Amino acid sequence: MNAINPLASNTPAQAAQRRIARVVQSISTIEGGGFPVRRPFPIQGFSHFDPFLLIDHLGPVQWPAGGPIGAPDHPHRGFETVTYVLAGENEHRDSFGNADVLRPGDVQWMTAGGGVIHSEMPTERFHREGGNQEGFQIWVNLPAVDKMMTPRYQTLRASDIPQATTADGRVHVRVIAGESLGKAARIDTRVPIQMLHFTIQPGGELLQSVPAEQSGLLYVFKGKATIGSDQREVGEGQAALLGSGDSVKIGVSADESGPAEILLLSGKPLHEPVARYGPFVMNTREEIEQAFRDYQSGRFGLIPPRT
């Protein structure tokens, strides 16, 4: 499987509004302890979109009382996981002793670095009562120089995420990373990245900056949107991979019956070898084998019991 890099030939002189280079249909699969996700990549023939390694869209799923499940203890090394909760409650615990609860609108940006074991499980209350669950987990690759760094967490509460709305009220954005509509994010990323959540009402439209040196995509997870200089229609569960340029036009036809929800991701490609197996992403096969040895020998530590 190969990565896709539509910016390979991009230069500043070619900067312009971006077109869609490819539309990818997400697949439905099961992850963690058995929860349903939609995944535009990695899939057969499309391993990653440099610097992004994975997009999992969890749900939406309506759990009965006692039904919610999550991802029990598992390791990571060599990349970052971004958890964005839209509905439900998740408890995160790790081998460095961190524990936190994420509620709707919260974001956790975890840099796994040299190695961490963590779990992502429904809270006791959410498991007991059930309810609607939806969210994202996104994997962002780390450059070789950072792959063995000390793990770190950045948590953004819903109230801490900058938001903005266009003058006509038809476009709303939550700025998780990067900039949009005059608002800048409060997250620190290891490589230049944008992560923007747009809600666009019928008839709404904006031109969003996507730096020319970054690869970019938009994942539509509700409704339909028109994307790119050619205003191509992209539907729910599809990811639009962008070609070269420095901005992208995003809108929703006035004829649509409801809004579109769109996640925009862009980042500067690393252009480094990718070796991956399960929860480890390194640059060589030998580094992957070392990660397994380190994990099996207990060097990642253990998640401490609840006190």
C-alpha positions in Angstrom: 0.0 0.0 0.0 1.3 3.5 -0.8 0.8 6.9 0.6 -0.8 9.6 -1.5 0.9 13.0 -1.8 -0.9 15.3 -4.3 1.5 18.1 -3.4 4.6 16.4 -4.8 4.9 18.9 -7.6 3.6 22.0 -5.8 5.6 25.2 -5.7 4.7 28.7 -4.5 4.3 29.9 -8.0 1.6 27.4 -8.6 -0.4 28.4 -5.5 -4.1 28.8 -6.2 -7.5 27.4 -5.1 -7.3 23.7 -4.7 -9.2 21.1 -6.6 -10.1 17.6 -5.4 -7.5 15.1 -6.4 -9.4 12.1 -5.3 -12.5 11.1 -3.3 -12.1 8.1 -0.9 -15.1 6.2 0.3 -14.7 5.2 4.0 -15.1 1.5 5.0 -17.1 0.3 8.0 -15.1 -1.8 10.5 -14.9 -2.8 14.1 -12.2 -1.5 16.5 -11.2 -1.7 20.2 -13.5 -3.8 22.2 -16.0 -4.0 19.4 -17.2 -0.5 18.6 -18.2 0.5 15.0 -16.0 3.0 13.0 -16.0 4.4 9.5 -12.4 4.7 8.1 -11.3 6.5 5.0 -7.7 5.2 5.6 -5.8 3.1 6.1 -7.6 0.8 3.6 -6.4 -1.5 0.9 -4.3 0.4 -1.5 -4.2 3.6 0.6 -2.0 3.3 3.7 -1.7 7.0 4.8 -1.9 10.6 3.7 1.4 12.1 4.9 1.6 13.1 7.8 -1.7 11.5 8.7 -1.8 7.8 9.4 -5.4 7.0 10.3 -8.8 8.5 10.6 -11.4 6.6 12.5 -14.9 8.1 12.8 -16.6 6.3 15.8 -20.4 6.1 15.5 -22.7 7.7 15.8 -24.0 4.7 17.8 -26.8 4.5 20.3 -25.7 2.2 23.1 -28.3 0.6 25.5 -27.7 0.7 29.2 -24.7 -1.4 30.0 -23.7 -1.6 26.3 -21.0 1.0 25.8 -17.5 -0.4 25.1 -14.1 1.1 24.4 -10.5 0.2 23.9 -8.8 -1.6 26.8 -5.1 -1.3 27.6 -2.9 -1.1 24.5 0.5 0.4 23.6 1.6 3.1 21.2 5.0 4.3 19.9 6.2 6.7 17.3 3.2 8.9 16.6 0.4 11.0 18.1 -3.2 10.1 18.7 -5.9 12.8 18.6 -9.2 12.0 20.3 -12.1 14.3 19.6 -15.4 13.5 21.4 -18.6 14.6 19.8 -21.0 12.7 22.0 -20.7 10.4 25.0 -18.0 10.2 27.7 -14.5 8.5 27.6 -12.1 7.9 30.4 -8.4 7.9 29.4 -5.8 6.3 31.6 -2.1 5.6 30.9 1.1 4.1 32.1 2.5 7.5 33.2 -0.3 7.8 35.8 -2.4 10.2 33.8 -6.2 9.9 34.1 -8.8 12.2 32.5 -12.4 12.2 31.3 -13.3 13.6 27.9 -16.8 14.9 27.3 -18.6 16.3 24.2 -16.4 18.9 22.5 -13.2 17.9 24.3 -10.0 17.0 22.5 -7.0 15.1 23.8 -3.8 15.3 21.8 -1.5 12.5 23.0 2.1 12.3 21.8 3.0 8.7 22.3 6.7 9.3 21.5 9.0 6.5 22.9 6.1 4.5 24.3 3.0 4.5 26.4 0.2 2.2 27.3 -3.2 3.7 27.6 -6.9 2.8 27.7 -9.9 4.6 26.3 -13.1 3.3 28.0 -16.6 4.7 28.6 -17.0 6.3 32.1 -18.9 4.2 34.7 -21.9 6.6 34.4 -22.0 6.3 30.5 -21.6 2.5 30.6 -24.4 2.2 33.2 -26.8 4.6 31.5 -25.9 4.1 27.8 -26.6 6.8 25.2 -25.3 8.3 22.0 -21.5 8.0 21.2 -19.6 9.7 18.4 -16.1 11.0 17.9 -12.9 10.8 16.1 -9.5 9.3 16.6 -6.8 10.5 14.3 -3.2 9.3 14.1 -0.5 11.9 13.2 3.0 10.7 12.3 6.0 12.0 14.1 9.3 12.9 12.4 12.2 10.5 13.1 13.8 13.0 15.4 10.7 13.0 17.7 9.7 9.3 17.6 11.4 8.5 20.9 10.5 11.7 22.7 9.0 11.6 26.2 5.2 11.1 25.9 3.0 14.1 26.6 -0.7 15.0 26.8 -2.5 18.2 25.8 -6.2 18.3 26.7 -8.5 21.0 25.3 -11.9 21.3 27.0 -14.8 22.3 24.7 -14.9 25.7 26.2 -11.2 26.3 25.5 -11.5 25.6 21.7 -11.7 28.8 19.7 -14.9 29.2 17.6 -16.0 31.6 15.0 -19.0 32.2 12.7 -19.3 34.0 9.4 -21.3 37.3 9.3 -24.2 35.6 7.6 -24.3 32.9 10.4 -24.2 30.0 7.9 -20.6 28.8 8.6 -19.4 27.9 12.1 -15.9 26.6 12.8 -14.2 25.0 15.9 -10.4 25.6 15.6 -8.7 22.6 17.1 -5.4 23.2 15.3 -4.4 25.9 12.8 -6.4 29.0 12.0 -9.8 29.9 10.5 -12.1 32.9 10.4 -9.6 35.0 12.3 -9.2 32.5 15.2 -6.0 30.6 16.1 -5.8 27.3 17.9 -4.2 26.8 21.3 -2.6 23.4 20.7 1.1 22.8 20.1 1.9 20.4 17.4 5.2 18.7 16.4 4.7 19.5 12.7 2.5 22.2 11.2 -1.1 21.0 11.2 -4.6 22.2 10.8 -7.6 20.5 12.3 -10.9 22.4 11.8 -14.5 21.3 12.4 -17.0 23.1 10.1 -20.7 23.2 10.4 -22.1 24.7 7.2 -25.8 25.5 6.7 -27.5 25.3 3.3 -26.3 28.3 1.3 -23.2 28.8 3.4 -19.7 29.0 1.8 -16.1 30.0 2.7 -12.6 30.1 1.3 -10.3 28.4 3.8 -6.6 28.9 3.8 -4.6 25.6 3.4 -0.8 26.5 3.3 0.7 25.5 0.0 3.4 23.3 1.7 0.7 21.2 3.5 -1.3 18.2 2.1 -5.0 18.6 2.9 -8.2 16.6 3.0 -11.8 17.1 4.1 -13.9 14.4 5.6 -17.7 14.9 5.4 -19.3 13.1 8.3 -22.8 14.5 8.0 -24.8 15.8 5.0 -23.3 16.8 1.6 -20.8 19.5 0.8 -19.4 21.1 -2.4 -15.6 21.3 -2.2 -12.8 22.7 -4.4 -12.5 25.2 -7.2 -14.7 22.9 -9.3 -17.4 22.7 -6.5 -17.5 18.9 -6.6 -20.1 17.3 -4.4 -18.8 15.1 -1.5 -21.2 13.0 0.6 -21.3 11.6 4.1 -18.6 9.1 4.8 -16.3 10.4 2.0 -12.9 12.0 2.3 -11.8 14.6 -0.4 -8.1 14.6 -0.9 -6.9 18.0 -2.1 -4.5 18.8 -4.9 -2.0 21.7 -4.9 -2.8 25.3 -4.0 -3.1 27.5 -0.9 -6.8 27.6 -0.2 -10.0 25.6 -0.6 -13.6 26.6 -1.2 -16.1 24.7 0.9 -19.9 25.2 0.8 -23.3 23.6 1.0 -25.9 24.0 -1.7 -28.9 26.1 -0.8 -31.0 23.2 -2.0 -29.9 20.9 0.8 -32.3 20.1 3.6 -29.8 20.4 6.4 -26.2 21.3 7.3 -23.0 19.5 6.6 -20.4 18.6 9.2 -16.9 18.5 7.9 -13.5 17.9 9.4 -10.6 19.6 7.6 -7.1 18.1 8.2 -3.9 19.5 6.7 -0.3 19.0 7.6 3.2 19.4 6.2 4.4 16.0 4.8 7.4 14.4 6.5 8.6 12.6 3.4 10.2 9.9 5.6 9.9 6.1 5.4 6.9 4.6 7.2 7.2 1.2 8.9 4.0 0.3 10.8 2.6 -2.7 12.6 -0.4 -2.5 14.8 0.1 0.2 17.4 3.7 1.1 16.4 4.8 3.4 13.6 8.5 3.9 13.0 10.9 4.4 10.1 12.3 0.9 9.7 11.3 -2.7 10.3 14.1 -3.1 12.9 12.7 -0.2 14.9 9.3 -2.0 14.9 10.9 -5.2 16.1 12.6 -3.2 18.9 9.3 -1.7 19.9 7.8 -5.1 20.3 10.7 -6.3 22.4 10.5 -3.2 24.6 6.8 -3.6 25.1 7.0 -7.3 25.8 9.8 -6.7 28.3 7.7 -4.2 30.3 9.6 -1.1 29.3 6.3 0.7 28.5 5.2 0.3 32.1 1.7 -0.5 33.3 -1.4 1.5 33.9 -1.6 1.9 37.7 -4.7 0.5 39.4 -7.4 2.9 40.6 -7.0 4.1 44.1 
